[in-house]
């Protein structure tokens, strides 16, 4: 058998771990619907860190025949004889009358994350895709991290991290994330801008196969400050960060007024963009790919992607959730893992 044909064998395929997210959210539904697509299942093997009962219920509502095997989560293995397997946490039982954030769901969803991250670190899975969690459920369960990004960084002992979004051809990293708009000024530093430039450059090389990425860096103020008339952050913070990036060999330019930068990026002038604050980056992401945007945490030693939506408790259990963003997150994780594997084979 040739190498090419052997690469498609079930034992040689990439293994993608998927955390179920909050059991009361739309995670079970979008996972079942996404993996019901034969093209998705053909591309890799999958281990779902979650609860078989919730997945089976979602499949029944969607009139999808269960297509997965079930194993105990204590015995997670890369060598399951199934294309899709549920590492079942049957010790958690979520009462059917609960329809929102709760402590038990928080405890279950954080456990899924712990084990999936550890599996990635140990090489059992090649990437992790996380379904949405409820930050309120995590708080009720006394989880010390506000969300996935902070948990991943702590669990992987990564001192640097950045939030990146993939929306078709547009790839955006954020300099500041969940900060009030008027609070950004207190976190805005040269390092805060340099770090996502550096991490995005590395991610584009290591996971997207771009040898010399060209990165556009957004301005913070209208007209890039107009030489200080509308703010001096471009001169005082952003330009020095860009200079620092260039000095270490990163191909980047800016600050570019945000009202033109994203148009230029979509037309192919830039391989990636660094936005200065959350909505500056998220508005073009949601406009371009509202149902298919993917959240990627960069700066970690493992691959992690996620749908760019939340738990949607209001429609959970009603067979109304679209799986498109979950499909995109799974596909992106597979592509990133494949590039990483191919690059490692060349060394």
C-alpha positions, 0 to 999 in steps of 0.5 A, spaced: 500 500 500 502 506 498 504 512 503 498 516 500 493 511 501 495 509 508 495 516 510 487 515 509 487 509 514 483 510 520 489 508 524 493 514 521 488 519 521 488 526 525 484 525 532 480 531 534 478 532 541 471 536 542 469 538 548 461 538 549 461 545 553 455 547 557 450 541 557 444 545 557 447 549 551 447 548 544 453 544 544 451 537 544 446 539 538 451 543 534 456 537 535 452 532 533 449 536 527 456 537 525 459 530 525 453 527 522 456 530 515 460 525 512 465 529 509 467 532 516 467 525 519 471 522 513 477 528 514 479 525 521 477 521 528 474 524 533 473 524 541 467 527 544 469 529 551 462 530 554 455 526 556 452 521 551 445 522 554 445 529 552 448 527 545 443 522 544 437 527 546 440 532 541 440 526 535 433 524 537 431 531 536 434 532 530 432 525 527 439 523 526 441 516 528 447 515 533 453 514 529 458 514 535 461 509 540 461 510 547 467 509 552 469 511 559 472 517 560 477 514 565 480 510 559 481 516 553 485 513 548 488 515 541 486 508 538 479 507 539 476 503 533 471 508 532 471 514 527 467 518 533 467 516 540 464 519 546 468 519 552 462 519 557 462 522 563 456 519 566 457 520 573 454 527 571 446 527 571 443 534 569 436 534 571 431 536 565 428 541 568 434 546 568 434 550 562 440 555 564 446 556 567 447 552 574 453 549 578 453 542 576 453 544 568 459 548 570 463 542 574 461 538 568 464 543 562 470 544 566 472 537 567 471 536 559 476 542 558 481 539 563 481 532 560 481 535 553 487 539 554 491 534 558 489 529 552 492 534 547 498 535 551 499 528 551 499 527 544 492 523 544 489 528 540 492 533 535 487 539 536 481 541 541 475 544 539 471 547 544 463 548 544 461 554 548 461 554 556 457 558 560 461 563 564 456 564 569 456 556 570 463 556 571 462 562 576 457 558 580 462 552 580 467 556 583 472 556 577 477 561 577 478 562 570 473 567 566 473 563 560 476 558 555 482 563 553 485 564 560 484 556 562 488 554 556 493 559 558 494 557 565 493 549 564 498 549 558 503 554 562 503 559 557 505 566 559 503 569 552 496 568 549 492 572 544 485 571 541 485 570 533 478 569 529 478 566 522 473 569 517 474 566 510 480 569 508 480 574 514 484 572 520 484 577 525 488 577 532 486 582 538 490 587 542 485 587 547 479 583 548 474 584 554 476 591 556 471 596 556 472 601 551 474 607 556 478 602 560 482 600 554 487 606 555 489 603 561 491 596 558 494 600 552 502 599 551 507 597 546 507 590 549 500 589 548 500 591 541 507 587 539 505 581 542 499 579 538 503 581 532 508 576 534 503 571 535 499 572 529 506 571 525 508 565 528 501 562 527 500 564 520 507 560 519 506 554 523 498 553 522 497 556 516 503 554 512 504 562 510 512 562 509 512 570 510 506 573 512 504 580 511 500 583 517 496 589 517 496 593 524 490 597 525 490 604 528 486 606 534 483 613 532 480 616 526 484 617 520 490 613 524 490 620 529 491 624 523 499 626 526 496 627 533 490 631 532 485 625 534 490 622 539 497 620 540 496 612 541 499 611 534 505 615 535 506 613 542 504 606 542 502 602 535 508 605 531 513 603 536 510 596 537 511 595 529 518 598 529 519 592 534 516 587 530 520 589 524 526 589 528 525 581 529 524 580 522 516 580 522 513 583 515 508 588 518 505 595 516 501 600 519 498 603 523 493 603 518 486 606 519 481 601 521 476 603 516 480 601 510 485 596 513 479 590 513 477 592 506 485 591 504 485 585 507 479 581 504 482 583 498 488 579 499 493 585 501 494 582 508 495 575 510 493 577 517 490 583 521 491 586 528 485 590 531 486 594 537 480 592 541 474 587 541 469 590 536 474 593 532 476 586 530 469 583 531 465 587 527 468 585 520 469 578 522 461 577 524 459 581 517 463 577 513 462 570 516 457 571 522 455 563 521 462 560 520 467 565 524 472 561 528 475 563 534 483 560 535 487 561 541 494 562 539 500 562 543 499 555 546 503 549 545 496 546 543 491 547 537 485 550 540 479 552 536 472 554 537 465 556 534 464 564 535 458 563 538 455 562 545 451 557 549 444 560 546 440 557 552 434 560 549 434 555 543 437 549 546 434 543 546 429 545 540 433 543 534 434 550 532 441 551 532 446 551 526 452 547 526 456 551 521 460 555 526 462 548 529 463 545 522 468 551 521 471 550 527 472 543 526 475 544 519 480 549 521 482 545 527 484 539 522 487 544 517 491 547 522 493 540 525 495 537 518 500 543 517 503 542 523 504 535 522 507 536 515 512 541 517 514 537 523 515 531 518 520 536 514 524 537 520 
